[in-house]
Amino acid sequence: MEANLPKQPTEQSDSRLESNFTGQNRWREPFSRRKENHTISAEAVLDEHYSEIHQELKIGDISKSTLITSELQQAESKLKQSSLVKRFNAHRTRQMIIICFFAAVFIFINNLVNQQSMATTQVLAVAIVALMVSFALVERKKLRIAGRLLLWSLYTTLTLLMVNNDGLRDPVCIGYAGILIFAAMLGHKRQFAILSVVIGLSFVFVAIANHKGWIDYSKNPFGWGVAVDFLLIFTVVSYAVWMLAKDLRFALSSLEVENIRVNKSKLAYQRIAHYDHLTGLPNRAIAVERFKQAISRARRDQCKIAILFLDLDNFKTVNDSLGHEIGDKLLQHIAKRLLEAVREGDTVCRLGGDEFLVILDGIRETTDITKISNTLLKNLSRTIRIEEHELMATCSIGIAISPTDGDNFDDLRKKADMAMYRAKNAGRNGLVFFDDAMNKDMLAHIDRVNSLRAAIANREFVLYYQPKVCLKSGRIFSAEALIRWRTNSGELISPDEFIPIAENTGLIIEIGEWVLYEACRQCKEFQGRGMSDFSVAVNLSSIQFRRGNLEKIVLAALESAKLDPSYLELEVTESLLIEDSDDIREQIESLQNIGVTFSIDDFGTGYSSLSYLRDFNFDFLKIDRTFIENSTERENDMSLCEAIVGMAHKLKLMVVAEGLETEEQKMALTEAGCEFGQGNYFSEAVPVREFYQHYEIESRRLKRATELDEFVGSFV
């Protein structure tokens, strides 16, 4: 069954693989320590290595052995190679010296017993001393000198024995083969070549000397002493051949084991490349391959294929509140429940994060898709217990069908993704089929995003200003900066149309930074034109806080405009404060410490927790326009406004009433104790020039009214 979870590696294998791929640096230090502190004898190392090789070559053990990645194997080989080769050569040199030493001793004793040539006995004695010196050099780790002394002492000994005895007919001649084998085993290429040439020249010299009569080799009678010498030399050469063959078998076994490890590494890579390590589900690569197979069958059998795009609802909350470990376990449970809900032959994949993809194969009726999708929703909605937590996971499902919506995997996935977002917007924990209207909406959205990017580059934005007025005196003391998008064609686009897009795409960061700089600059210009103590208010997005550099941007904007921080007011919404993020709290407090004022915008729009009013030291509270617009017609709305004003004053907050439209609303809010108002009753949001003209008109009107009041007062 394709939908079944693949066989999971053991816990030990998983941890080993994870260490290999994500923590290679952690392996280097242990290897270095192992290299430095290794005190095991060379014999033990070799025996252990042989044992491991033979164990690996057992078919049963190979299937159970732990996977070793090629990167780890290469790193380990590089760290071990130098010391391992040295230990191996030292061990081999020690073996050669020992076997040659005992052979020389036995031949020496044999010569004494059989009363052979005194010169031969003396040569053997010198050879025995040379071998003992070589052994001592090996123990002192002077391996290269010991190897040279061994090879040349053996050559010298054999040559002298050959010259002093029977020449080329002497049994010691077969010992030259052993010398060359020893040289090859020690890996001294130059020594091997030199010895080969010198031995050949020695044969030539002895032959010429015998031919010229310089040395007379009379045939000595064959005795038991000669037989013993021949047997001992033959034993040494045979031992050398056996060791060389053993080294060759060792090399072949090592290559075979290395090949096995490489194949295991390839399998590990393939699993990592095609399966999700957390849930064991296939990933996108497998999904594409399964889709190609399914589309071929669908064309042959004249049936349909459905792609279901699943996104978990509120999964981020689980990660943030309970930690990623609980989140990972939740994803594993969800993967199992998805597999339980689909049919045999269907494919469940994890795309990443909390997104899953289901490929339904061989669909005859659309009702089958709905039935399976509802089963998925039902399975996920059951309570999942993880440790001491009881969790409930829901998801939103978007569905695209082939051939109706296309026959390309990427196109169907995108359409299913669009449908999933429609399901999110419809209330979540539901399913939505893709239709052409969605595609048109998405194309329009993409076009609007591209236009928005171009607008940022071409500086097509302008700021409008709506005054904030003191309800008692009528004086304009501040204005809210409101962004507008004026396209090249002259069309004026409301922020309600493009701000949500900017927030979803992250473009709000650039737009918000421009607004801060422009508002501060314009505020300073207003003050320079006689509007003393005038301040400006700027709305902030939660994304600007989450970026983490808001304080730096605000300070840069104030510095650029040479504006005192007390004349900048930043407006934040309740939704931002409800998140109760320590980082957001720190940023607000830092800005307040430099003199920036803050106000709560759209107060009362659906959140019941008021703890943030106690925790944050704000300056203003803005009553949302939904409470103001019916305040004079509905007694309950007016009561709510009065309650909000009273609560704000208790918390030492000044109150601004948004959306004032009539004189009656103004009078009612003034009687309720509200200090300030903002709305079309005073002025709608207007460009800079019109705002300045409105300010001048209102200032002259207030001045005349004040003069008239003073005149009437003096007259009375």
Backbone hydrogen bonds, N-H to C=O, Kabsch-Sander energy under -0.5 kcal/mol:
donor,donor_aa,acceptor,acceptor_aa,energy
4,N,1,M,-1.3
14,D,10,T,-2.7
15,S,11,E,-2.3
16,R,12,Q,-2.2
17,L,13,S,-3.1
18,E,14,D,-2.9
19,S,15,S,-2.1
20,N,16,R,-2.4
21,F,17,L,-2.3
22,T,18,E,-2.4
23,G,19,S,-1.5
26,R,23,G,-1.2
27,W,23,G,-0.7
27,W,24,Q,-1.2
28,R,24,Q,-0.9
29,E,25,N,-0.8
31,F,27,W,-1.9
32,S,28,R,-2.4
33,R,29,E,-2.6
34,R,30,P,-2.7
35,K,31,F,-2.3
36,E,32,S,-2.4
37,N,33,R,-2.7
38,H,34,R,-0.7
45,V,41,S,-2.1
46,L,42,A,-2.4
47,D,43,E,-2.7
48,E,44,A,-2.5
49,H,45,V,-2.4
50,Y,46,L,-3.0
51,S,47,D,-2.4
52,E,48,E,-2.3
53,I,49,H,-2.3
54,H,50,Y,-2.6
55,Q,51,S,-2.0
56,E,52,E,-2.5
57,L,53,I,-2.0
58,K,55,Q,-1.0
62,I,58,K,-2.4
63,S,59,I,-1.6
64,K,60,G,-0.6
64,K,61,D,-0.6
65,S,61,D,-1.1
65,S,62,I,-0.6
73,Q,69,T,-2.4
74,Q,70,S,-2.8
75,A,71,E,-2.4
76,E,72,L,-2.7
77,S,73,Q,-2.6
78,K,74,Q,-2.5
79,L,75,A,-1.8
80,K,76,E,-2.0
81,Q,77,S,-2.5
82,S,78,K,-0.5
84,L,80,K,-2.9
85,V,81,Q,-2.6
86,K,82,S,-1.9
87,R,83,S,-2.4
88,F,84,L,-2.5
89,N,85,V,-2.9
90,A,86,K,-2.6
91,H,87,R,-2.4
92,R,88,F,-2.6
93,T,89,N,-3.1
94,R,90,A,-2.5
95,Q,91,H,-2.1
96,M,92,R,-2.7
97,I,93,T,-2.6
98,I,94,R,-2.3
99,I,95,Q,-2.5
100,C,96,M,-2.5
101,F,97,I,-2.7
102,F,98,I,-2.5
103,A,99,I,-2.0
104,A,100,C,-2.8
105,V,101,F,-2.5
106,F,102,F,-2.5
107,I,103,A,-2.5
108,F,104,A,-2.7
109,I,105,V,-2.7
110,N,106,F,-2.5
111,N,107,I,-2.5
112,L,108,F,-1.9
113,V,109,I,-2.6
114,N,110,N,-2.5
115,Q,112,L,-0.6
116,Q,111,N,-2.4
121,T,117,S,-1.7
122,Q,118,M,-2.3
123,V,119,A,-2.3
124,L,120,T,-2.3
125,A,121,T,-1.9
126,V,122,Q,-2.2
127,A,123,V,-2.3
128,I,124,L,-2.4
129,V,125,A,-1.9
130,A,126,V,-2.5
131,L,127,A,-2.3
132,M,128,I,-2.0
133,V,129,V,-2.2
134,S,130,A,-2.3
135,F,131,L,-2.3
136,A,132,M,-2.0
137,L,133,V,-2.2
138,V,134,S,-2.1
139,E,135,F,-2.1
140,R,136,A,-1.4
141,K,138,V,-1.9
142,K,137,L,-2.8
143,L,141,K,-1.1
146,A,142,K,-2.0
147,G,143,L,-2.6
148,R,144,R,-2.1
149,L,145,I,-2.6
150,L,146,A,-2.4
151,L,147,G,-2.5
152,W,148,R,-2.6
153,S,149,L,-2.1
154,L,150,L,-2.1
155,Y,151,L,-2.4
156,T,152,W,-2.6
157,T,153,S,-2.5
158,L,154,L,-2.7
159,T,155,Y,-2.6
160,L,156,T,-2.6
161,L,157,T,-2.5
162,M,158,L,-2.6
163,V,159,T,-2.7
164,N,160,L,-2.5
165,N,161,L,-0.9
167,G,162,M,-2.2
169,R,166,D,-1.7
170,D,167,G,-1.7
173,C,170,D,-1.8
174,I,171,P,-1.3
175,G,172,V,-1.7
176,Y,173,C,-1.3
177,A,174,I,-0.7
178,G,174,I,-0.8
179,I,175,G,-1.9
180,L,176,Y,-2.1
181,I,177,A,-2.1
182,F,178,G,-2.7
183,A,179,I,-2.5
184,A,180,L,-2.3
185,M,181,I,-2.4
186,L,182,F,-2.2
187,G,183,A,-0.6
187,G,184,A,-0.7
188,H,183,A,-1.4
189,K,187,G,-1.3
192,F,188,H,-2.5
193,A,189,K,-2.4
194,I,190,R,-2.8
195,L,191,Q,-2.8
196,S,192,F,-2.3
197,V,193,A,-2.1
198,V,194,I,-2.9
199,I,195,L,-3.1
200,G,196,S,-2.0
201,L,197,V,-2.6
202,S,198,V,-2.3
203,F,199,I,-2.1
204,V,200,G,-2.0
205,F,201,L,-2.8
206,V,202,S,-2.6
207,A,203,F,-2.3
208,I,204,V,-2.5
209,A,205,F,-2.9
210,N,206,V,-2.4
211,H,207,A,-2.2
212,K,208,I,-2.8
213,G,209,A,-0.8
214,W,209,A,-1.6
215,I,209,A,-1.3
217,Y,215,I,-0.7
218,S,216,D,-1.0
227,A,223,G,-1.7
228,V,224,W,-2.3
229,D,225,G,-2.5
230,F,226,V,-2.7
231,L,227,A,-2.5
232,L,228,V,-2.7
233,I,229,D,-2.4
234,F,230,F,-2.4
235,T,231,L,-2.1
236,V,232,L,-2.2
237,V,233,I,-2.3
238,S,234,F,-2.6
239,Y,235,T,-2.6
240,A,236,V,-2.2
241,V,237,V,-2.4
242,W,238,S,-2.7
243,M,239,Y,-2.5
244,L,240,A,-2.3
245,A,241,V,-2.5
246,K,242,W,-2.3
247,D,243,M,-2.4
248,L,244,L,-2.0
249,R,245,A,-2.5
250,F,246,K,-2.5
251,A,247,D,-2.5
252,L,248,L,-2.5
253,S,249,R,-2.8
254,S,250,F,-2.6
255,L,251,A,-2.3
256,E,252,L,-2.3
257,V,253,S,-2.7
258,E,254,S,-2.8
259,N,255,L,-2.4
260,I,256,E,-2.2
261,R,257,V,-2.6
262,V,258,E,-2.5
263,N,259,N,-2.4
264,K,260,I,-2.2
265,S,261,R,-2.5
266,K,262,V,-2.4
267,L,263,N,-2.1
268,A,264,K,-2.5
269,Y,265,S,-2.8
270,Q,266,K,-2.8
271,R,267,L,-2.3
272,I,268,A,-2.5
273,A,269,Y,-2.9
274,H,270,Q,-1.5
275,Y,271,R,-2.2
276,D,281,L,-3.5
280,G,276,D,-2.0
283,N,274,H,-2.1
287,A,283,N,-2.2
288,V,284,R,-2.6
289,E,285,A,-1.7
290,R,286,I,-3.0
291,F,287,A,-2.4
292,K,288,V,-2.2
293,Q,289,E,-1.9
294,A,290,R,-2.6
295,I,291,F,-3.0
296,S,292,K,-1.6
297,R,293,Q,-1.8
298,A,294,A,-2.6
299,R,295,I,-2.0
300,R,296,S,-1.7
301,D,297,R,-3.0
302,Q,298,A,-1.1
303,C,298,A,-1.7
304,K,363,I,-2.9
305,I,402,S,-2.1
306,A,360,L,-1.9
307,I,400,A,-3.0
308,L,306,A,-0.5
308,L,358,V,-3.0
309,F,307,I,-0.6
309,F,398,G,-3.1
310,L,308,L,-0.6
310,L,356,F,-2.9
311,D,396,S,-1.9
312,L,354,D,-1.8
313,D,394,T,-2.9
315,F,312,L,-0.5
318,V,314,N,-0.9
319,N,315,F,-1.9
320,D,316,K,-2.7
321,S,317,T,-2.4
322,L,318,V,-2.7
323,G,318,V,-0.7
323,G,319,N,-1.1
327,G,323,G,-1.8
328,D,324,H,-2.7
329,K,325,E,-1.9
330,L,326,I,-2.4
331,L,327,G,-2.0
332,Q,328,D,-1.8
333,H,329,K,-2.1
334,I,330,L,-2.5
335,A,331,L,-2.3
336,K,332,Q,-1.7
337,R,333,H,-2.1
338,L,334,I,-2.4
339,L,335,A,-1.9
340,E,336,K,-1.8
341,A,337,R,-1.2
342,V,338,L,-1.1
346,D,343,R,-1.7
347,T,359,I,-2.0
349,C,357,L,-3.3
350,R,282,P,-2.0
351,L,349,C,-0.6
351,L,355,E,-1.7
352,G,355,E,-1.3
355,E,352,G,-2.2
356,F,310,L,-2.6
357,L,349,C,-2.8
358,V,308,L,-2.4
359,I,347,T,-2.7
360,L,306,A,-3.0
360,L,358,V,-0.6
361,D,359,I,-0.6
363,I,304,K,-2.7
368,D,365,E,-1.2
369,I,365,E,-0.8
370,T,366,T,-1.8
371,K,367,T,-2.4
372,I,368,D,-2.4
373,S,369,I,-2.6
374,N,370,T,-2.5
375,T,371,K,-1.8
376,L,372,I,-2.2
377,L,373,S,-2.4
378,K,374,N,-2.4
379,N,375,T,-2.7
380,L,376,L,-2.2
381,S,377,L,-1.6
382,R,378,K,-0.6
382,R,379,N,-0.8
384,I,391,L,-4.1
386,I,384,I,-0.6
386,I,389,H,-2.6
389,H,386,I,-2.5
391,L,384,I,-3.8
391,L,389,H,-0.6
393,A,380,L,-1.0
393,A,382,R,-0.5
396,S,311,D,-2.4
397,I,430,G,-2.7
398,G,309,F,-2.4
399,I,432,V,-2.3
400,A,307,I,-2.1
402,S,305,I,-3.4
405,D,401,I,-3.8
406,G,403,P,-0.7
412,L,408,N,-2.5
413,R,409,F,-2.7
414,K,410,D,-2.3
415,K,411,D,-2.2
416,A,412,L,-2.7
417,D,413,R,-2.3
418,M,414,K,-2.4
419,A,415,K,-2.3
420,M,416,A,-2.1
421,Y,417,D,-2.0
422,R,418,M,-1.7
423,A,419,A,-2.0
424,K,420,M,-2.1
425,N,421,Y,-2.4
426,A,422,R,-1.4
427,G,424,K,-1.6
428,R,423,A,-2.1
432,V,397,I,-2.2
434,F,399,I,-2.8
438,M,435,D,-0.6
439,N,435,D,-1.3
440,K,436,D,-2.4
441,D,437,A,-2.5
442,M,438,M,-2.8
443,L,439,N,-2.6
444,A,440,K,-2.4
445,H,441,D,-2.4
446,I,442,M,-2.7
447,D,443,L,-2.4
448,R,444,A,-2.3
449,V,445,H,-2.5
450,N,446,I,-2.4
451,S,447,D,-2.3
452,L,448,R,-2.4
453,R,449,V,-2.3
454,A,450,N,-2.1
455,A,451,S,-2.2
456,I,452,L,-1.9
457,A,453,R,-2.1
458,N,454,A,-2.5
459,R,455,A,-0.6
459,R,456,I,-0.7
460,E,455,A,-2.1
462,V,484,R,-2.4
464,Y,482,L,-3.4
465,Y,686,V,-3.2
466,Q,480,E,-1.8
468,K,478,S,-3.0
469,V,677,G,-2.8
470,C,475,R,-2.6
471,L,469,V,-0.5
471,L,675,E,-2.4
472,K,675,E,-0.5
474,G,470,C,-2.8
477,F,468,K,-1.6
477,F,475,R,-0.7
478,S,468,K,-1.2
479,A,535,S,-1.1
480,E,466,Q,-2.7
481,A,479,A,-0.5
481,A,537,A,-3.0
482,L,464,Y,-3.4
482,L,480,E,-0.6
484,R,462,V,-2.6
485,W,493,I,-1.9
486,R,460,E,-2.2
486,R,484,R,-0.7
487,T,485,W,-0.7
487,T,491,E,-2.6
490,G,487,T,-2.0
493,I,485,W,-3.3
493,I,491,E,-0.6
497,E,494,S,-1.6
498,F,494,S,-1.0
499,I,495,P,-2.7
502,A,498,F,-2.5
503,E,499,I,-2.4
504,N,500,P,-2.2
505,T,501,I,-1.9
506,G,502,A,-0.9
507,L,502,A,-0.8
508,I,502,A,-1.9
509,I,506,G,-1.4
511,I,507,L,-2.2
512,G,508,I,-3.1
513,E,509,I,-1.9
514,W,510,E,-2.0
515,V,511,I,-2.3
516,L,512,G,-2.1
517,Y,513,E,-2.2
518,E,514,W,-2.8
519,A,515,V,-2.9
520,C,516,L,-2.2
521,R,517,Y,-2.2
522,Q,518,E,-2.6
523,C,519,A,-2.4
524,K,520,C,-2.1
525,E,521,R,-1.7
526,F,522,Q,-2.6
527,Q,523,C,-2.4
528,G,524,K,-1.8
529,R,525,E,-0.9
529,R,526,F,-1.0
530,G,527,Q,-1.3
531,M,526,F,-1.9
532,S,530,G,-1.6
534,F,531,M,-1.1
535,S,477,F,-1.3
536,V,567,Y,-2.4
537,A,479,A,-2.6
538,V,569,E,-2.7
539,N,481,A,-0.5
540,L,571,E,-2.4
544,Q,541,S,-0.7
545,F,541,S,-1.0
546,R,542,S,-2.2
547,R,543,I,-1.5
548,G,544,Q,-0.5
548,G,545,F,-1.2
553,I,549,N,-1.8
554,V,550,L,-2.8
555,L,551,E,-2.5
556,A,552,K,-2.0
557,A,553,I,-2.4
558,L,554,V,-2.5
559,E,555,L,-2.4
560,S,556,A,-2.4
561,A,557,A,-1.7
562,K,558,L,-1.0
563,L,558,L,-2.1
567,Y,564,D,-2.1
568,L,565,P,-1.8
569,E,536,V,-2.9
569,E,567,Y,-0.5
570,L,597,T,-2.6
571,E,538,V,-2.8
572,V,599,S,-2.3
574,E,601,D,-0.8
576,L,573,T,-0.5
577,L,573,T,-1.3
578,I,574,E,-2.4
579,E,575,S,-0.7
579,E,576,L,-0.6
580,D,577,L,-1.4
585,R,581,S,-2.3
586,E,582,D,-2.4
587,Q,583,D,-2.0
588,I,584,I,-2.3
589,E,585,R,-2.4
590,S,586,E,-2.3
591,L,587,Q,-2.0
592,Q,588,I,-2.5
593,N,589,E,-2.0
594,I,590,S,-0.8
594,I,591,L,-0.5
595,G,592,Q,-1.2
596,V,591,L,-1.9
597,T,568,L,-2.0
599,S,570,L,-2.0
600,I,620,F,-2.0
601,D,572,V,-3.3
601,D,599,S,-0.7
603,F,622,K,-2.4
605,T,602,D,-0.9
613,L,610,L,-1.2
614,R,610,L,-0.7
614,R,611,S,-0.7
615,D,611,S,-2.0
616,F,612,Y,-2.6
618,F,616,F,-1.4
619,D,598,F,-2.4
620,F,598,F,-1.7
621,L,654,M,-2.4
622,K,600,I,-2.7
623,I,621,L,-0.6
623,I,656,V,-2.3
624,D,603,F,-1.6
627,F,624,D,-1.6
628,I,624,D,-0.8
629,E,625,R,-2.5
631,S,628,I,-1.7
633,E,630,N,-0.5
634,R,630,N,-3.1
635,E,633,E,-0.6
638,M,634,R,-1.7
639,S,635,E,-2.3
640,L,636,N,-2.3
641,C,637,D,-2.2
642,E,638,M,-2.5
643,A,639,S,-2.3
644,I,640,L,-2.6
645,V,641,C,-2.5
646,G,642,E,-2.4
647,M,643,A,-2.6
648,A,644,I,-2.6
649,H,645,V,-2.4
650,K,646,G,-1.9
651,L,647,M,-1.5
652,K,649,H,-1.4
653,L,648,A,-3.0
654,M,619,D,-2.4
656,V,621,L,-2.7
657,A,676,F,-2.3
658,E,623,I,-1.8
658,E,656,V,-0.6
659,G,678,Q,-0.8
660,L,678,Q,-1.8
666,K,662,T,-1.8
667,M,663,E,-2.7
668,A,664,E,-2.5
669,L,665,Q,-2.5
670,T,666,K,-2.1
671,E,667,M,-2.4
672,A,668,A,-1.5
673,G,670,T,-1.2
674,C,669,L,-2.5
676,F,655,V,-2.1
677,G,469,V,-2.5
678,Q,657,A,-2.4
681,Y,660,L,-2.3
682,F,679,G,-1.2
683,S,679,G,-2.3
686,V,465,Y,-2.0
691,F,687,P,-2.5
692,Y,688,V,-2.4
693,Q,689,R,-2.1
694,H,690,E,-2.6
695,Y,691,F,-2.5
696,E,692,Y,-2.2
697,I,693,Q,-2.5
698,E,694,H,-2.6
699,S,695,Y,-2.4
700,R,696,E,-2.4
701,R,697,I,-2.3
702,L,698,E,-2.6
703,K,699,S,-2.2
704,R,700,R,-2.5
705,A,701,R,-2.4
706,T,702,L,-2.4
707,E,703,K,-2.5
708,L,704,R,-2.7
709,D,705,A,-2.3
710,E,706,T,-2.4
711,F,707,E,-2.4
712,V,708,L,-2.8
713,G,709,D,-2.4
714,S,710,E,-2.5
715,F,711,F,-2.4
716,V,712,V,-2.8
